[in-house]
């Protein structure tokens, strides 16, 4: 850009000097006014402007340049005038560049030719207008929540419990698809629909205390068993998902950023581990990593330094923990006693134990069905959760942004993908994670509010030219696997187009750097 500007300035200066030389040789009328020379510079010193302006001077006393002395004197005077004009030209250039920078960060078209074709929409975006409309839509949806939303939640809870009854009442019959599917849907819906949305506070305004995020599934083992019992500790999930993932979406600080998390795999391991993870990712990754994030958060609050070599942003899998990589941050004994142990004991031993009253074979059948259902639940969870934020058509970001800013809403859209939406049965089977774009824009709304708001948000995105990705789970899963296997990369949002007033440095990042250096 700067090289091109200097070349253009040099070219136009050469034309001006040529015009001056011609004026001296042919006796054109000239003026000693330096202000007119400044006008020429401000008009980018075009050739036609030079020819016209230097042959017609308004209000100036003509000076004949017939003699060489007069010509030389005139040349000196006008070169001096040009020297006075150059600072004005330079200042004009600087103002233009600052305007370019401001417009770019606001999302208007400036240098779109420098962007890849898939990113050109960024230069044309009215980011402030887009953010304003998305925010207003979320506020309206929140105001419209009421009794209907609470009743809808109760209906979804009933569907989940019907799955539990069907699965538990048939699991004695030997391994069978009815029990496996019903048990898997029970576990899946209890997490993705009830625990997820209640934990975000989606029903704090219009539901009973049983579904208020301030006490749901936290505080005791009893509340965990009654409200939401899964491989993850709810308190740890709240830190890792509700805080870090949701408000640092697509950044390096996002603990669920698949592209970064899979970089540690090399060679054929990338392919093998990408496939294996689908079958065991809840207890093999999510349980340990959410617990690690909770422990890191505790250490930051207490000001305790991290062990040498510990990277708080690196994922901690169960395998890593067993190898001692979380030493000094996560205690293996504490993790098994507090996180994995209670669920494994209750779900796979205590739950089928009544079948021993009838037959040991029934008990074993129950265990097998529960294990198969857990595998199916892992697969189901993976394909409706991980692909939401992974794919070569989604964006990563280098800096943090303020919550509820225009940039925050933009990132919620362009770093997320929806699955087909609409209809309670379809949405139930997707665990209501087919509204991931809407959920990341407004995390504390009800499931029913996302159904209402989805068409309107899609229309806003279309109006402003913002990509709104919606594809089926199989296409999205293939794209996610392509990322984790290293076959493709996510898009990187151009930092120069970020809206500076929306950017922020998170205090947790500063604290982590201090503790790593301690």
C-alpha positions as CSV (number, residue, x, y, z in Angstrom):
1,X,0.0,0.0,0.0
2,X,2.7,2.5,1.0
3,X,5.0,1.5,-1.9
4,X,2.1,2.1,-4.3
5,X,1.3,5.5,-2.8
6,X,4.9,6.7,-3.0
7,X,5.1,5.6,-6.7
8,X,1.9,7.4,-7.5
9,X,3.1,10.6,-5.7
10,X,6.4,10.4,-7.6
11,X,4.6,10.0,-10.9
12,X,2.3,13.0,-10.3
13,X,5.2,15.1,-9.1
14,X,7.0,14.4,-12.4
15,X,4.0,15.5,-14.3
16,X,3.9,18.7,-12.3
17,X,7.5,19.5,-12.9
18,X,7.0,18.8,-16.6
19,X,4.1,21.3,-16.6
20,X,6.3,23.9,-14.9
21,X,9.0,23.4,-17.5
22,X,6.5,23.8,-20.3
23,X,5.1,26.9,-18.7
24,X,8.6,28.4,-18.6
25,X,9.4,27.5,-22.2
26,X,6.1,28.7,-23.8
27,X,5.3,31.8,-21.7
28,X,2.2,30.5,-19.9
29,X,0.8,32.8,-17.3
30,X,1.6,31.7,-13.8
31,X,1.0,33.0,-10.3
32,X,3.0,33.1,-7.1
33,X,0.0,31.9,-5.1
34,X,1.0,28.8,-3.1
35,X,-2.6,28.1,-2.1
36,X,-3.5,27.1,-5.7
37,X,-0.6,24.7,-5.6
38,X,-2.1,23.2,-2.5
39,X,-5.4,22.8,-4.3
40,X,-3.6,20.8,-7.0
41,X,-2.0,18.5,-4.5
42,X,-5.3,17.9,-2.8
43,X,-6.8,16.9,-6.2
44,X,-4.1,14.2,-6.5
45,X,-2.1,16.3,-9.0
46,X,-3.8,14.9,-12.1
47,X,-2.3,15.7,-15.5
48,X,-5.4,17.5,-16.7
49,X,-5.6,19.6,-13.6
50,X,-2.0,20.6,-14.0
51,X,-2.4,21.7,-17.5
52,X,-5.6,23.7,-16.8
53,X,-4.7,25.2,-13.5
54,X,-1.3,26.4,-14.5
55,X,-2.6,28.1,-17.7
56,X,-5.4,29.9,-15.9
57,X,-4.7,31.9,-12.7
58,X,-7.6,33.8,-11.1
59,X,-6.8,37.1,-9.5
60,X,-3.0,36.7,-10.1
61,X,-0.7,39.1,-11.8
62,X,0.7,37.4,-14.9
63,X,4.5,37.1,-15.1
64,X,6.0,36.7,-18.5
65,X,8.6,34.0,-18.6
66,X,10.1,34.9,-21.9
67,X,13.6,35.4,-20.6
68,X,15.7,32.7,-19.0
69,X,16.1,34.8,-15.9
70,X,12.3,35.2,-15.5
71,X,11.8,31.5,-16.2
72,X,14.3,30.5,-13.6
73,X,12.9,32.8,-11.0
74,X,9.4,31.5,-11.8
75,X,10.5,27.9,-11.5
76,X,12.0,28.6,-8.1
77,X,8.9,30.3,-6.8
78,X,6.6,27.5,-7.9
79,X,8.8,24.8,-6.6
80,X,8.8,26.6,-3.3
81,X,5.0,26.7,-3.5
82,X,5.0,22.9,-4.3
83,X,7.1,22.3,-1.3
84,X,4.6,24.1,0.8
85,X,1.8,22.0,-0.7
86,X,3.4,18.6,-0.1
87,X,2.7,18.6,3.7
88,X,-1.0,19.2,2.9
89,X,-0.9,16.2,0.5
90,X,0.8,14.1,3.1
91,X,-1.7,15.0,5.7
92,X,-4.5,14.2,3.3
93,X,-3.0,10.8,2.7
94,X,-2.8,10.2,6.5
95,X,-6.4,11.2,7.0
96,X,-7.5,8.9,4.2
97,X,-5.6,6.0,5.8
98,X,-7.1,6.6,9.2
99,X,-10.5,6.8,7.6
100,X,-9.8,3.4,5.9
101,X,-8.9,1.9,9.3
102,X,-12.0,3.3,11.0
103,X,-14.3,2.1,8.3
104,X,-12.7,-1.3,8.1
105,X,-13.2,-1.8,11.8
106,X,-16.8,-0.7,11.5
107,X,-17.3,-3.1,8.7
108,X,-17.6,-0.9,5.6
109,X,-16.2,-1.6,2.2
110,X,-12.6,-0.3,1.9
111,X,-10.0,-2.8,0.8
112,X,-12.0,-5.9,0.1
113,X,-9.7,-6.7,-2.9
114,X,-7.1,-7.7,-0.3
115,X,-9.4,-10.3,1.3
116,X,-10.0,-13.9,0.0
117,X,-13.2,-14.2,-1.9
118,X,-14.9,-16.0,1.0
119,X,-14.1,-13.2,3.4
120,X,-15.2,-10.2,1.2
121,X,-18.4,-9.9,3.1
122,X,-16.4,-8.6,6.1
123,X,-15.4,-5.4,4.3
124,X,-19.1,-4.7,3.3
125,X,-20.5,-5.3,6.8
126,X,-22.3,-2.6,8.8
127,X,-21.2,-4.2,12.1
128,X,-22.8,-1.7,14.3
129,X,-26.2,-2.0,12.6
130,X,-26.0,-5.8,12.7
131,X,-25.1,-5.9,16.4
132,X,-27.9,-3.5,17.2
133,X,-30.6,-5.6,15.5
134,X,-29.4,-8.9,17.0
135,X,-29.3,-7.4,20.5
136,X,-32.8,-5.9,20.2
137,X,-34.2,-9.2,18.9
138,X,-32.7,-11.1,21.9
139,X,-34.1,-8.5,24.3
140,X,-37.6,-8.9,22.8
141,X,-37.4,-12.7,22.9
142,X,-36.5,-12.4,26.6
143,X,-39.4,-10.1,27.3
144,X,-41.8,-12.6,25.6
145,X,-40.8,-15.5,27.7
146,X,-43.4,-16.7,30.2
147,X,-45.6,-19.6,31.3
148,X,-45.6,-21.2,27.8
149,X,-41.8,-21.5,28.0
150,X,-42.0,-23.2,31.4
151,X,-44.7,-25.6,30.2
152,X,-42.6,-26.4,27.2
153,X,-39.6,-27.3,29.4
154,X,-41.8,-29.6,31.5
155,X,-42.9,-31.3,28.3
156,X,-39.3,-31.9,27.2
157,X,-38.5,-33.2,30.7
158,X,-41.4,-35.6,30.5
159,X,-40.2,-36.9,27.1
160,X,-36.8,-37.5,28.6
161,X,-38.2,-39.4,31.5
162,X,-40.4,-41.5,29.2
163,X,-37.2,-42.6,27.5
164,X,-35.8,-43.5,31.0
165,X,-38.8,-45.6,31.9
166,X,-38.7,-47.5,28.6
167,X,-35.0,-48.1,28.8
168,X,-34.9,-49.1,32.4
169,X,-37.9,-51.4,32.2
170,X,-36.6,-53.3,29.2
171,X,-32.9,-53.5,29.9
172,X,-33.2,-57.0,31.6
173,X,-34.2,-58.5,28.3
174,X,-30.7,-58.9,27.0
175,X,-28.9,-56.5,24.7
176,X,-31.6,-55.0,22.5
177,X,-32.0,-51.8,20.5
178,X,-35.1,-50.5,22.3
179,X,-33.3,-50.4,25.6
180,X,-30.1,-49.0,24.2
181,X,-31.7,-46.2,22.2
182,X,-34.1,-45.2,25.0
183,X,-31.4,-45.2,27.6
184,X,-29.1,-43.2,25.3
185,X,-31.8,-40.6,24.6
186,X,-32.5,-40.3,28.3
187,X,-28.9,-39.5,29.1
188,X,-28.5,-37.3,26.1
189,X,-31.6,-35.1,26.6
190,X,-31.0,-34.8,30.4
191,X,-27.7,-33.1,29.5
192,X,-28.1,-31.2,26.2
193,X,-31.6,-29.9,26.9
194,X,-32.3,-29.8,30.6
195,X,-28.9,-29.4,32.2
196,X,-27.5,-27.2,29.4
197,X,-30.3,-24.7,29.2
198,X,-31.1,-24.6,32.8
199,X,-27.4,-24.2,33.7
200,X,-27.3,-21.1,31.4
201,X,-30.2,-19.5,33.3
202,X,-32.7,-19.9,30.5
203,X,-35.5,-20.5,32.9
204,X,-34.5,-18.3,35.9
205,X,-37.2,-15.8,35.1
206,X,-40.2,-18.0,34.5
207,X,-39.7,-21.5,36.0
208,X,-39.8,-23.0,39.5
209,X,-36.8,-23.2,41.8
210,X,-36.2,-26.7,40.5
211,X,-35.0,-25.3,37.2
212,X,-33.1,-22.2,38.5
213,X,-29.4,-22.2,37.6
214,X,-28.4,-21.0,41.0
215,X,-29.0,-24.3,42.6
216,X,-29.5,-26.8,39.8
217,X,-27.4,-29.9,40.1
218,X,-24.7,-28.2,42.2
219,X,-23.7,-28.1,45.9
220,X,-24.1,-31.8,46.7
221,X,-24.0,-35.3,45.3
222,X,-27.8,-35.5,46.0
223,X,-28.5,-32.5,43.8
224,X,-26.3,-33.9,41.1
225,X,-28.1,-37.3,41.1
226,X,-31.6,-35.8,41.2
227,X,-31.1,-32.9,38.7
228,X,-28.5,-33.9,36.2
229,X,-26.2,-36.9,36.6
230,X,-23.6,-37.5,34.0
231,X,-19.8,-38.0,33.6
232,X,-19.1,-34.3,34.0
233,X,-19.2,-32.5,37.4
234,X,-21.9,-29.8,37.0
235,X,-19.8,-27.2,38.8
236,X,-16.9,-27.9,36.5
237,X,-19.2,-27.8,33.4
238,X,-20.4,-24.3,34.5
239,X,-16.9,-23.0,34.4
240,X,-15.6,-24.7,31.3
241,X,-18.8,-24.3,29.1
242,X,-20.9,-21.5,30.5
243,X,-18.0,-19.1,31.0
244,X,-15.0,-20.0,29.0
245,X,-16.4,-21.6,25.9
246,X,-19.4,-19.4,25.6
247,X,-17.6,-16.0,26.0
248,X,-14.3,-17.0,24.3
249,X,-15.8,-18.7,21.3
250,X,-13.3,-19.4,18.6
251,X,-10.3,-18.0,20.5
252,X,-7.3,-19.8,21.8
253,X,-8.8,-19.5,25.2
254,X,-11.9,-21.5,24.1
255,X,-11.4,-24.9,25.8
256,X,-13.5,-26.6,23.1
257,X,-11.6,-25.3,20.1
258,X,-11.2,-28.6,18.2
259,X,-8.5,-27.4,15.7
260,X,-6.2,-26.4,18.6
261,X,-7.0,-29.4,20.7
262,X,-6.2,-31.9,18.0
263,X,-2.8,-30.3,17.1
264,X,-1.1,-32.5,19.7
265,X,-1.9,-35.6,17.6
266,X,0.6,-36.4,14.9
267,X,0.8,-38.7,11.9
268,X,-1.8,-41.5,11.9
269,X,-2.7,-40.7,15.5
270,X,-4.7,-37.7,14.2
271,X,-6.9,-40.1,12.2
272,X,-7.1,-42.8,14.8
273,X,-7.8,-40.5,17.8
274,X,-10.3,-38.5,15.8
275,X,-12.4,-41.6,15.3
276,X,-11.9,-43.1,18.7
277,X,-12.9,-39.8,20.4
278,X,-16.4,-40.1,19.0
279,X,-17.1,-43.2,21.1
280,X,-15.7,-42.0,24.5
281,X,-15.3,-38.3,24.4
282,X,-17.5,-37.5,27.4
283,X,-15.6,-39.5,29.9
284,X,-12.3,-39.5,28.0
285,X,-12.1,-35.7,27.4
286,X,-15.0,-33.7,28.7
287,X,-15.0,-35.0,32.3
288,X,-11.3,-34.4,32.9
289,X,-11.0,-31.2,30.9
290,X,-14.0,-29.5,32.6
291,X,-12.6,-30.5,36.0
292,X,-9.2,-29.1,35.0
293,X,-10.7,-25.8,34.0
294,X,-12.5,-25.6,37.3
295,X,-9.2,-26.2,39.2
296,X,-7.4,-23.6,37.1
297,X,-10.1,-21.1,37.9
298,X,-9.7,-21.9,41.6
299,X,-5.9,-21.5,41.5
300,X,-6.3,-18.1,39.7
301,X,-8.7,-16.8,42.4
302,X,-6.3,-18.0,45.2
303,X,-3.2,-16.7,43.4
304,X,-1.4,-20.1,43.5
305,X,1.2,-20.5,40.8
306,X,1.0,-23.2,38.2
307,X,3.5,-26.1,38.2
308,X,6.5,-25.6,35.8
309,X,5.6,-26.4,32.2
310,X,1.8,-26.5,32.8
311,X,-0.2,-24.9,30.0
312,X,-3.6,-23.9,31.4
313,X,-5.1,-23.6,27.8
314,X,-4.0,-27.1,26.7
315,X,-6.7,-29.8,26.9
316,X,-6.4,-32.5,29.6
317,X,-7.7,-35.9,28.6
318,X,-8.2,-38.9,30.9
319,X,-5.1,-40.4,29.3
320,X,-3.1,-37.2,30.0
321,X,-4.3,-37.3,33.6
322,X,-3.3,-41.0,34.0
323,X,0.2,-40.1,32.7
324,X,0.6,-37.4,35.4
325,X,0.3,-34.4,33.1
326,X,-2.1,-32.6,35.4
327,X,0.0,-33.1,38.5
328,X,-0.1,-30.1,40.8
329,X,-3.4,-29.0,39.3
330,X,-5.7,-32.0,39.2
331,X,-5.4,-34.9,41.7
332,X,-6.2,-38.2,40.1
333,X,-7.7,-39.5,43.3
334,X,-9.8,-36.5,43.8
335,X,-11.0,-36.7,40.2
336,X,-12.0,-40.3,40.4
337,X,-13.7,-39.9,43.8
338,X,-15.6,-36.7,42.9
339,X,-16.2,-36.9,39.2
340,X,-16.0,-40.3,37.5
341,X,-16.5,-42.6,40.5
342,X,-20.0,-41.6,41.6
343,X,-21.5,-41.7,38.1
344,X,-19.8,-45.0,37.2
345,X,-20.9,-46.7,40.5
346,X,-24.5,-45.4,40.4
347,X,-25.2,-45.7,36.7
348,X,-23.6,-49.1,35.9
349,X,-23.9,-50.9,39.2
350,X,-26.5,-49.5,41.5
351,X,-29.1,-48.7,38.8
352,X,-29.3,-52.3,37.5
353,X,-28.8,-53.8,41.0
354,X,-32.6,-54.5,41.6
355,X,-32.4,-57.0,38.7
356,X,-30.3,-59.3,40.9
357,X,-33.5,-60.0,42.8
358,X,-34.8,-61.9,39.8
359,X,-31.7,-63.3,38.1
360,X,-27.9,-62.5,37.8
361,X,-28.4,-62.8,34.0
362,X,-30.9,-60.0,34.1
363,X,-28.4,-57.9,36.1
364,X,-25.7,-58.6,33.5
365,X,-28.1,-57.8,30.7
366,X,-28.8,-54.5,32.4
367,X,-25.1,-53.6,32.6
368,X,-24.5,-54.5,29.0
369,X,-27.4,-52.3,27.8
370,X,-26.3,-49.4,29.9
371,X,-22.7,-49.7,28.5
372,X,-24.0,-49.8,24.9
373,X,-26.3,-46.9,25.6
374,X,-23.4,-44.9,27.0
375,X,-21.4,-45.5,23.8
376,X,-24.4,-44.5,21.7
377,X,-24.9,-41.4,23.9
378,X,-21.2,-40.5,23.3
379,X,-21.7,-40.8,19.5
380,X,-24.9,-38.8,19.6
381,X,-23.4,-36.1,21.8
382,X,-20.3,-35.8,19.6
383,X,-22.1,-35.4,16.3
384,X,-24.5,-32.7,17.6
385,X,-22.0,-30.8,19.7
386,X,-18.5,-30.9,18.3
387,X,-19.4,-30.0,14.6
388,X,-21.3,-26.9,15.9
389,X,-18.0,-25.0,16.0
390,X,-15.6,-26.8,13.7
391,X,-15.3,-26.6,9.9
392,X,-13.4,-24.9,7.2
393,X,-16.3,-22.5,6.8
394,X,-16.2,-21.2,10.4
395,X,-13.9,-18.6,11.9
396,X,-11.2,-18.4,14.6
397,X,-10.2,-15.2,16.3
398,X,-7.0,-13.8,17.8
399,X,-8.3,-11.5,20.5
400,X,-11.1,-11.4,23.1
401,X,-14.2,-9.2,22.7
402,X,-16.7,-7.6,25.1
403,X,-19.8,-9.7,25.8
404,X,-23.0,-8.4,24.1
405,X,-21.0,-6.1,21.8
406,X,-21.6,-6.1,18.0
407,X,-18.4,-8.2,17.6
408,X,-19.7,-10.7,20.2
409,X,-22.9,-11.3,18.2
410,X,-21.0,-11.5,14.9
411,X,-18.7,-14.2,16.4
412,X,-21.6,-16.2,17.7
413,X,-22.9,-16.4,14.1
414,X,-19.7,-16.9,12.1
415,X,-18.1,-19.4,14.5
416,X,-21.2,-21.6,14.9
417,X,-23.3,-23.8,12.7
418,X,-26.9,-24.9,13.0
419,X,-28.5,-28.2,12.0
420,X,-32.0,-28.3,10.5
421,X,-34.4,-26.6,12.9
422,X,-38.2,-26.6,13.7
423,X,-40.6,-29.0,15.3
424,X,-40.2,-30.4,18.9
425,X,-39.4,-34.0,17.7
426,X,-36.7,-32.9,15.4
427,X,-35.3,-30.5,18.0
428,X,-35.4,-33.1,20.7
429,X,-33.4,-35.6,18.6
430,X,-30.8,-32.9,18.1
431,X,-30.8,-32.1,21.8
432,X,-31.8,-28.5,20.9
433,X,-28.2,-28.0,19.7
434,X,-29.5,-27.3,16.2
435,X,-30.0,-23.7,17.4
436,X,-26.4,-23.2,18.3
437,X,-26.1,-19.8,16.5
438,X,-29.1,-18.4,18.4
439,X,-27.9,-20.0,21.7
440,X,-24.5,-18.3,21.4
441,X,-26.1,-15.0,20.6
442,X,-28.4,-15.2,23.6
443,X,-27.3,-18.0,26.0
444,X,-29.9,-17.3,28.7
445,X,-33.1,-17.9,26.7
446,X,-35.4,-20.8,26.8
447,X,-35.6,-23.6,24.2
448,X,-38.9,-22.3,22.9
449,X,-37.4,-18.8,22.5
450,X,-34.8,-20.2,20.1
451,X,-37.5,-21.7,18.0
452,X,-39.2,-18.4,17.8
453,X,-36.1,-16.4,17.1
454,X,-34.3,-18.6,14.6
455,X,-36.1,-17.4,11.4
456,X,-35.7,-13.7,12.5
457,X,-32.0,-14.0,13.2
458,X,-31.4,-15.8,9.9
459,X,-33.2,-12.9,8.1
460,X,-31.0,-10.3,9.9
461,X,-27.9,-12.2,8.8
462,X,-29.2,-12.3,5.2
463,X,-29.9,-8.6,5.3
464,X,-26.4,-7.7,6.4
465,X,-24.6,-10.3,4.3
466,X,-23.3,-12.3,7.3
467,X,-22.8,-16.1,6.6
468,X,-25.4,-18.2,8.4
469,X,-24.4,-21.8,8.2
470,X,-27.1,-24.5,8.5
471,X,-26.4,-28.1,7.4
472,X,-27.3,-31.6,8.5
473,X,-25.3,-33.4,11.2
474,X,-23.5,-35.7,8.8
475,X,-22.1,-33.0,6.6
476,X,-21.0,-31.0,9.7
477,X,-19.5,-34.1,11.3
478,X,-17.4,-34.8,8.1
479,X,-16.2,-31.2,8.2
480,X,-15.3,-31.4,11.9
481,X,-13.4,-34.7,11.3
482,X,-11.5,-33.0,8.5
483,X,-10.4,-30.3,11.0
484,X,-9.4,-32.8,13.7
485,X,-7.5,-34.9,11.2
486,X,-5.6,-31.9,9.9
487,X,-7.1,-32.2,6.4
488,X,-8.5,-28.7,6.4
489,X,-8.3,-25.5,8.5
490,X,-10.8,-23.1,10.0
491,X,-10.8,-19.6,8.6
492,X,-8.9,-16.9,10.5
493,X,-10.8,-13.6,10.9
494,X,-8.6,-10.7,9.7
495,X,-7.6,-8.8,12.8
496,X,-7.3,-5.5,11.0
497,X,-11.1,-5.6,10.5
498,X,-11.9,-6.1,14.2
499,X,-13.9,-3.3,15.8
500,X,-11.4,-1.9,18.3
501,X,-14.0,-0.5,20.7
502,X,-15.3,-4.1,21.1
503,X,-11.9,-5.6,21.9
504,X,-10.9,-6.4,25.5
505,X,-8.1,-8.2,27.4
506,X,-9.6,-10.7,29.8
507,X,-8.4,-10.5,33.4
508,X,-8.2,-14.3,33.5
509,X,-5.6,-14.2,30.7
510,X,-3.5,-11.7,32.6
511,X,-3.7,-13.7,35.7
512,X,-2.8,-16.9,33.9
513,X,0.3,-15.3,32.5
514,X,1.3,-14.1,35.9
515,X,0.9,-17.5,37.5
516,X,2.8,-19.2,34.7
517,X,5.7,-16.8,35.2
518,X,5.7,-17.2,39.0
